[in-house]
Amino acid sequence: MPFAPKPNTALLIVGHGSTENPDSSTPYFDHAAEIRKRNIFAEVHVCFWKEEPSMREALFMIDAPEVYIVPDFISEGYFTQDVIPRELGLDGPTTQRDGKTLHYCLPVGVHSSMTGLILKRAKEVAPEADPADTTLIITGHGTGLNQNSTKAIKDQADLIAASGAGYALVTDAYMEEQPFIADWDKMADTKNVVVVPFFISDGLHSYQDIPVMLGLESEVGPAASQTDVFRHNPNLLRGKNLYYSSAIGTEPLMADVILDQVADFDTKHNPAPPTPVDAETLPALLKKLIRSGVRQIGQIEIQRDLCEFSYALHHIDDEDFATQPAYGGLDHYHGPDMARDISTYAEDGEYRFTKGKINLKRGWIMTLDNETELLRALDHFYPACTALFIRHQDGSLPIEDLREKLARQTGMYRFARSISDAGAQELVRKVCGPAHNCAKKILWKLDENTPLEDNEASRFNGIAGNAPENETIPLVCREACNHFVAECRKAAKAEFDAKAAATA
């Protein structure tokens, strides 16, 4: 059945993200782009736990009064049951918050349509393998944090085993709990073994860790997008034909699973249609800013009415090229979609997981037809920063102090909470500000009563280059970034070790 359009509604796709692997977030953007092309929702956005925009910033980017939130996660577990509801302030299937109606759907991995995707992927990766002489292994992470984290994988194995697909054996295996994926050959009596990673992306686990556990690689290698694909199926290994697929979340049809979860939510909860809000939209407010003379954000210059296009974006150091015939040889992109690719890596190949870094590469120009495209491009280059500045400008932007941010950290990052005030102040000097490649203006304090000490980083105004303040959208930092949190953990550990050594 065709999915009925929701013209007053936004879709928010939530992912994990990574500060280390640039491929971790790619499928989420791919799923969003595919759904956006179908013109079902007024807006389609993504947000992350470990990348920008954060879950706490995502709702500032949305104009629509109704938002469907779909966790692009493989299972119901710690993140979908604890982290996402906490970060987005959800109190049930439907939450009324800040003038918006938020509907929280189930994660994609538990939907029944995932079974068909796994079978499709297994057939694609091993078309010549006879299922009757093939073991199909669905593999995931495994964790002690939440028992539900493995339920989706076990359920899929059971569904496929009962589906009549004809595999000699269908089973589950994990990285960090039994049965271990490293023992894949001991699970199979068949000549062929097909392993399908039950992850959303080809990130650290599916592309780097599991290949070592399988014996395909001797050591962890680069990210998927930075190396030749090693999967030359079949791999003759341990006396068997091993077929290894990419993560199930990279399947383009995952976009349909996301829509299936929205449709299932409507069937189960039958929410009332949203009431359109008569308020200025973010694209309209951005247009006002540009018409008032604003022409820069971060390291990007915004030009109006360049040639036949309403807007053009380019690096601030490429202005002399941009106005020449054929844009002075700059690589020309029309539309906002390439903005993420341009902003992912610096000139030297460094992964820019924090987009506020002052190392945006040069050599490109992007032409755009309207303010909606302009906003989407800017949200790729500097996630949420336009909306955050607009809210900060009118005095309605809530700020989260460092202690609040650290108190929400989980897993190994919990240790960051123990950093001393003096250690945190020193870390601002060592990590933040333009001297350390960050172009963001810090708005947060250590806690409600402890401001940041005066230094180059704490007083920086968020403007790269020498543009006048009235012509620039500063990059505002309303909460400490994940890089800073990671550094807090390291500093807290160093403080702990120093105290232990002093009392030994």
GIBEL-V346835 format. One record per residue. N is the residue number from 1. PSI is psi in whole degrees, -180 to 180 (999 if undefined). D_CENTER is the distance of its C-alpha to the mean C-alpha in Angstrom with 1 decimal. Layout:
# GIBEL-V346835
n: [N N]
psi: [PSI PSI]
d_center: [D_CENTER D_CENTER]
This chain:
# GIBEL-V346835
n: [1 2 3 4 5 6 7 8 9 10 11 12 13 14 15 16 17 18 19 20 21 22 23 24 25 26 27 28 29 30 31 32 33 34 35 36 37 38 39 40 41 42 43 44 45 46 47 48 49 50 51 52 53 54 55 56 57 58 59 60 61 62 63 64 65 66 67 68 69 70 71 72 73 74 75 76 77 78 79 80 81 82 83 84 85 86 87 88 89 90 91 92 93 94 95 96 97 98 99 100 101 102 103 104 105 106 107 108 109 110 111 112 113 114 115 116 117 118 119 120 121 122 123 124 125 126 127 128 129 130 131 132 133 134 135 136 137 138 139 140 141 142 143 144 145 146 147 148 149 150 151 152 153 154 155 156 157 158 159 160 161 162 163 164 165 166 167 168 169 170 171 172 173 174 175 176 177 178 179 180 181 182 183 184 185 186 187 188 189 190 191 192 193 194 195 196 197 198 199 200 201 202 203 204 205 206 207 208 209 210 211 212 213 214 215 216 217 218 219 220 221 222 223 224 225 226 227 228 229 230 231 232 233 234 235 236 237 238 239 240 241 242 243 244 245 246 247 248 249 250 251 252 253 254 255 256 257 258 259 260 261 262 263 264 265 266 267 268 269 270 271 272 273 274 275 276 277 278 279 280 281 282 283 284 285 286 287 288 289 290 291 292 293 294 295 296 297 298 299 300 301 302 303 304 305 306 307 308 309 310 311 312 313 314 315 316 317 318 319 320 321 322 323 324 325 326 327 328 329 330 331 332 333 334 335 336 337 338 339 340 341 342 343 344 345 346 347 348 349 350 351 352 353 354 355 356 357 358 359 360 361 362 363 364 365 366 367 368 369 370 371 372 373 374 375 376 377 378 379 380 381 382 383 384 385 386 387 388 389 390 391 392 393 394 395 396 397 398 399 400 401 402 403 404 405 406 407 408 409 410 411 412 413 414 415 416 417 418 419 420 421 422 423 424 425 426 427 428 429 430 431 432 433 434 435 436 437 438 439 440 441 442 443 444 445 446 447 448 449 450 451 452 453 454 455 456 457 458 459 460 461 462 463 464 465 466 467 468 469 470 471 472 473 474 475 476 477 478 479 480 481 482 483 484 485 486 487 488 489 490 491 492 493 494 495 496 497 498 499 500 501 502 503 504]
psi: [132 147 123 133 150 80 -13 22 147 153 129 114 126 130 177 -54 173 144 -1 -32 117 -19 -12 -38 -7 -47 -34 -44 -36 -44 -42 -43 -41 -45 -37 -37 -24 -6 43 -43 156 -35 148 123 162 155 168 165 -40 10 176 145 148 164 -35 -19 -17 -42 -23 -22 -5 129 -34 144 -15 135 125 125 117 115 115 63 157 -30 163 125 -153 -46 -43 -26 -21 -57 -53 -48 -39 -46 -36 2 41 141 16 -170 -37 131 133 119 129 41 8 152 118 122 125 111 168 157 154 -35 -17 0 144 -25 -11 -28 -46 -36 -40 -45 -40 -45 -41 -40 -39 -38 -23 64 -28 -6 128 118 -31 -19 35 135 128 120 124 121 146 -167 -56 138 155 -2 -35 124 -25 -12 -25 -7 -42 -38 -46 -42 -43 -41 -43 -42 -43 -39 -34 1 -13 15 -21 8 142 -37 137 124 170 155 157 161 -39 12 162 149 138 138 -25 -21 29 -39 -27 -19 -21 128 -2 163 -34 142 125 125 122 114 125 66 162 -40 161 73 -147 -37 -58 -30 -19 -47 -52 -39 -33 -43 -34 -23 6 -31 151 -23 161 130 -168 174 164 -41 -3 11 163 144 128 -5 84 76 145 156 119 108 132 36 12 163 108 125 129 125 167 167 143 -28 -13 -5 125 -30 -3 -27 -38 -33 -40 -46 -34 -40 -36 -46 -41 -37 -45 -41 -41 -40 -17 59 149 147 145 153 121 143 129 84 158 133 165 -42 -38 -40 -36 -40 -42 -42 -46 -41 -21 -6 -2 132 10 145 127 -128 21 132 137 118 143 144 52 118 -130 8 148 -38 155 143 142 167 142 -24 1 17 -40 -30 -38 -30 3 163 140 30 33 23 3 147 123 127 134 126 163 -8 -29 -6 -39 -43 -42 -39 -3 -40 144 175 -35 8 0 137 121 71 -25 110 -9 1 145 63 33 132 155 -178 18 159 140 123 142 149 -21 178 -29 -44 -39 -46 -41 -39 -45 -33 -23 -45 -46 83 125 -7 -34 -48 -40 -40 -42 -43 -38 -37 -38 8 14 11 116 141 139 116 163 -44 -34 -44 -46 -33 -21 -2 147 175 -141 -18 -7 -34 -21 -24 -26 1 140 161 -43 -40 -39 -42 -42 -35 -36 -43 -33 -23 -34 171 165 -27 -21 29 19 130 16 147 117 125 -18 161 177 -49 -176 -32 3 98 166 144 150 122 177 -41 -44 -25 -1 141 4 17 121 143 -155 22 143 147 -35 -5 13 141 106 150 108 143 98 -14 153 138 168 -30 -43 -39 -43 -38 -33 -41 -45 -43 -40 -40 -41 -40 -43 -46 -38 -40 -41 -40 -37 -28 -1 999]
d_center: [29.7 27.9 25.2 26.8 25.1 23.9 24.7 24.3 21.0 17.3 14.6 11.4 9.0 7.2 5.1 5.8 4.1 7.3 9.8 11.9 10.8 9.5 9.6 7.2 4.4 7.6 8.9 6.6 7.8 11.1 11.6 11.2 13.5 15.9 16.3 16.7 19.5 21.3 21.9 21.7 19.8 20.5 16.8 13.5 10.3 6.6 5.4 4.2 7.1 7.0 5.2 6.6 7.4 8.1 9.6 12.9 12.5 11.1 14.6 16.3 14.8 16.5 20.2 20.9 23.0 21.5 17.9 17.0 14.0 13.0 11.2 9.9 11.4 14.6 16.9 18.1 18.1 17.3 13.7 14.7 18.1 17.8 14.5 13.0 16.6 17.3 14.4 15.0 18.7 19.5 23.0 23.3 22.6 23.2 22.9 24.6 22.9 23.4 25.1 22.4 22.7 19.6 19.8 17.8 17.9 18.0 15.2 15.4 16.9 20.0 21.1 24.3 23.2 21.1 24.5 25.4 22.2 23.0 26.5 25.6 23.5 26.3 28.9 27.1 26.7 30.3 32.4 35.6 35.3 37.6 35.8 39.0 38.7 35.0 32.9 29.4 27.1 23.8 22.0 19.2 18.5 21.0 21.2 23.8 21.6 21.9 24.3 22.4 19.7 22.1 23.7 21.6 22.5 26.1 26.4 25.2 27.7 30.4 29.7 29.9 32.9 34.6 33.6 36.4 34.1 36.7 34.9 37.2 34.6 31.2 29.7 26.6 25.8 23.5 22.4 23.5 26.1 29.0 29.5 27.8 26.4 28.4 31.5 30.6 34.0 35.9 34.4 35.6 39.2 38.3 38.4 34.9 31.7 28.4 25.2 22.1 19.0 17.6 13.9 11.0 10.4 13.0 11.7 14.0 15.8 16.6 17.2 18.6 19.9 21.4 23.3 25.1 25.9 27.2 29.3 27.8 27.0 28.9 26.1 22.4 21.7 19.1 15.8 16.3 16.1 18.5 21.3 23.5 22.7 24.9 25.2 28.7 29.6 31.8 31.9 35.3 34.6 36.7 39.1 36.6 34.6 30.9 28.4 24.7 22.0 18.4 15.9 16.8 13.3 13.9 16.9 16.9 18.7 15.7 15.6 19.0 18.1 15.6 18.6 20.9 19.3 19.8 23.3 24.1 23.1 25.6 28.2 28.1 27.8 29.3 27.7 29.9 28.9 27.3 29.6 28.6 28.3 30.5 28.6 27.5 24.1 21.6 22.7 26.3 25.8 24.1 27.1 29.4 27.8 28.3 31.8 32.6 32.2 28.6 27.8 25.2 21.7 20.7 22.1 22.2 25.4 25.6 28.7 30.4 32.5 32.2 34.4 33.8 30.2 29.3 26.8 25.9 23.4 24.1 24.1 26.6 28.6 29.0 30.9 34.2 32.8 31.1 34.4 36.3 37.3 34.5 32.2 33.9 32.2 28.6 26.2 26.1 23.2 23.8 21.1 17.6 15.7 16.3 14.9 11.5 13.7 16.1 13.9 12.1 15.4 18.4 21.9 22.5 19.5 17.6 13.8 12.9 9.8 11.6 12.4 15.5 17.2 20.5 20.2 19.0 20.9 23.9 25.7 24.0 24.7 22.9 25.1 24.1 26.3 25.5 23.7 21.1 20.1 20.4 18.1 15.4 16.0 16.0 12.7 11.2 13.5 13.3 10.6 12.8 15.6 18.1 17.9 18.1 21.1 22.8 22.6 23.8 26.5 27.9 27.7 25.4 22.3 22.1 21.6 20.5 22.6 21.8 23.7 21.8 18.5 20.0 21.6 18.4 17.3 17.8 18.7 19.8 18.4 21.1 23.5 22.1 23.9 27.2 27.0 30.1 30.2 31.9 29.2 26.5 28.6 29.2 25.5 24.9 27.6 26.3 22.5 22.2 23.9 24.8 26.9 23.7 21.8 19.9 20.8 19.7 22.4 22.3 23.2 23.0 25.9 26.3 27.5 29.4 32.6 31.4 30.4 29.1 32.0 32.9 31.7 30.3 26.7 27.3 29.3 27.2 26.8 23.4 25.2 25.1 28.5 31.6 30.7 32.5 30.5 31.6 30.1 26.6 23.5 22.8 19.3 19.5 18.0 18.4 17.1 16.9 13.8 12.4 14.6 17.5 17.0 17.1 20.2 21.7 21.6 23.4 25.9 26.6 27.4 29.6 31.4 32.0 33.3 35.6 37.0 37.6 39.4 41.5 42.7 43.4]
